[in-house]
Amino acid sequence: MKERKNVKVKLGLLKTILLVTAVLVIWSSSAIAQQSLRDLAKEYGVDWLAGRWTATTDDGTTILLVYKWELNGHLLSMDFKMGQYASRGMIFYAPDAEKASQVGVDNMGGRSKGQWEVDADGNLVSKSEYVNAEGDVRRSGAVYKNLDAKTIKITLYGLNEDGELNDEPWFTTEFKRQPAKKKDAAKK
């Protein structure tokens, strides 16, 4: 009987040690919290991207782009709407790869994945691969330039075989910052 009690005490002690170890590991990893994507964006001076942006095409169609910080700045969500087309994506920083990555889907059954970086001129550059519902692949790059507090210019390019921007852009559009929606403003 005494031997059984010793085994129970030893198992209880082992469980307690494992629990304490697990808690300490969780606390220590939280204490060394990784730098958020928002922190990196501020550091590189490109945090201006967050917000609501609109543009109008030559035929009068409105384009809406919304970039919104979520999850304590570790995620930048992205919504794009133009006519009947809509897509949603998320941009996040992967510290092990030292890259800002993006994944997204659209209402036509397509999906995308890509990378973000800051170029030598301080512009944001997104390079991505889009696969539509039929499996067709299109690779493109977008350069986001901050013109002033209320205006950004986005230039879309094709990508060559090496993944670099082509010399000639497909098109360029200026977007104007819009006020936050009332429910977003109330949260702040």
C-alpha positions in Angstrom: 0.0 0.0 0.0 2.9 2.3 0.9 4.5 1.6 -2.5 1.3 2.5 -4.4 1.1 5.8 -2.5 4.7 6.6 -3.4 4.0 5.9 -7.1 1.0 8.2 -7.0 3.0 10.9 -5.3 5.8 10.6 -7.9 3.3 10.7 -10.7 1.6 13.7 -9.2 5.0 15.4 -8.8 5.9 14.6 -12.4 2.6 16.1 -13.7 3.2 19.2 -11.6 6.7 19.6 -12.9 5.5 19.2 -16.5 2.7 21.7 -16.0 5.0 24.3 -14.5 7.6 23.7 -17.3 4.8 24.2 -19.9 3.6 27.4 -18.3 7.2 28.7 -18.1 7.8 28.0 -21.8 4.5 29.7 -22.7 5.4 32.8 -20.5 8.9 33.0 -21.8 7.8 32.8 -25.5 5.2 35.5 -24.8 7.8 37.7 -23.1 9.9 37.5 -26.2 7.0 38.5 -28.4 7.9 38.9 -32.1 7.8 42.2 -33.7 4.5 42.8 -35.4 3.9 43.6 -39.0 2.6 47.0 -38.0 5.8 47.6 -36.0 7.9 46.8 -39.1 5.6 48.9 -41.3 6.2 51.9 -39.0 9.9 51.2 -38.9 10.1 51.3 -42.7 7.7 54.3 -43.0 5.0 52.4 -44.9 2.3 52.2 -42.3 0.3 54.7 -44.5 -1.2 51.8 -46.4 -3.7 51.0 -43.7 -7.1 52.6 -44.4 -9.9 52.9 -47.0 -8.9 53.9 -50.5 -11.1 54.4 -53.6 -10.4 55.1 -57.3 -12.7 55.4 -60.3 -12.0 53.7 -63.6 -12.4 55.4 -67.0 -15.8 53.8 -67.3 -17.0 55.1 -63.9 -16.5 51.8 -61.9 -15.5 52.4 -58.3 -12.6 50.4 -56.9 -12.5 50.0 -53.1 -9.4 48.9 -51.3 -9.5 48.5 -47.5 -6.4 47.6 -45.5 -7.1 47.0 -41.8 -4.8 46.1 -38.9 -5.9 43.1 -36.9 -4.6 40.7 -34.3 -2.5 43.3 -32.4 -0.9 44.4 -35.7 0.3 41.0 -36.7 -2.2 40.9 -39.5 -3.1 43.4 -42.2 -6.4 42.3 -43.8 -7.2 43.4 -47.3 -10.5 43.8 -49.1 -10.8 44.6 -52.8 -14.1 45.4 -54.6 -14.6 46.4 -58.2 -18.0 46.0 -59.8 -19.1 42.4 -59.2 -15.6 41.2 -58.4 -14.4 41.0 -54.7 -11.4 39.5 -53.0 -10.2 39.2 -49.5 -6.7 38.6 -48.3 -4.3 38.8 -45.4 -0.8 40.0 -45.1 1.4 38.7 -42.3 5.1 38.7 -41.3 6.8 35.3 -41.1 9.9 35.9 -38.9 11.5 32.5 -39.7 11.5 33.5 -43.4 12.0 37.2 -42.8 9.2 38.0 -45.3 5.8 39.6 -45.4 3.5 37.1 -47.1 0.1 37.4 -48.5 -2.7 34.9 -49.2 -6.1 35.6 -50.6 -9.3 34.3 -52.3 -11.9 35.9 -54.5 -15.6 35.4 -55.2 -14.9 33.8 -58.6 -13.1 30.8 -57.1 -9.6 32.2 -57.5 -6.7 32.3 -55.0 -3.5 34.1 -54.7 -0.2 34.1 -52.7 2.6 36.5 -52.7 5.3 38.5 -51.0 5.6 42.2 -49.9 8.8 44.2 -49.6 9.9 47.8 -49.5 12.0 49.0 -52.4 15.0 51.3 -52.4 12.7 54.3 -53.0 10.5 53.5 -50.0 7.6 52.2 -52.0 5.7 49.0 -51.2 6.1 46.2 -53.7 3.8 43.3 -53.9 4.6 40.3 -56.1 2.0 37.6 -56.4 0.7 34.6 -58.3 -3.0 34.4 -59.0 -4.7 31.1 -60.0 -8.3 31.3 -61.3 -11.0 28.7 -60.9 -9.9 27.0 -64.2 -6.3 26.8 -63.0 -4.9 29.5 -65.2 -1.9 31.3 -63.6 -1.1 35.1 -63.8 1.9 36.5 -62.1 1.9 40.2 -61.3 3.6 42.9 -59.2 2.1 46.1 -57.8 4.1 49.2 -56.7 2.4 51.3 -54.0 3.7 54.9 -53.8 2.5 57.3 -51.1 2.0 60.7 -52.9 0.6 62.5 -49.9 -1.5 61.9 -46.7 -4.6 61.4 -48.9 -3.3 59.9 -52.1 -1.5 56.7 -53.2 -0.5 55.6 -56.7 -0.7 51.9 -57.5 1.1 50.7 -60.7 0.5 47.1 -61.8 3.1 45.2 -63.7 3.6 41.7 -65.2 6.5 39.7 -63.8 9.2 38.2 -66.0 10.7 34.7 -65.6 13.0 35.8 -62.8 10.1 37.2 -60.8 11.1 40.8 -61.5 8.7 43.6 -62.6 8.5 44.1 -66.4 9.7 47.4 -67.8 6.3 48.6 -68.9 3.3 48.7 -66.5 -0.1 47.4 -67.4 -1.7 50.4 -65.8 -1.5 53.1 -63.0 -4.3 54.3 -60.8 -4.4 56.9 -58.0 -6.5 56.1 -55.0 -7.9 58.6 -52.5 -8.1 58.0 -48.7 -11.6 57.8 -47.4 -12.9 58.4 -43.9 -13.2 55.3 -41.8 -16.6 53.7 -41.6 -18.6 54.8 -38.5 -18.3 51.5 -36.8 -14.5 51.4 -37.4 -14.2 55.0 -36.1 -16.3 54.1 -32.9 -13.8 51.3 -32.1 -10.9 53.7 -32.1 
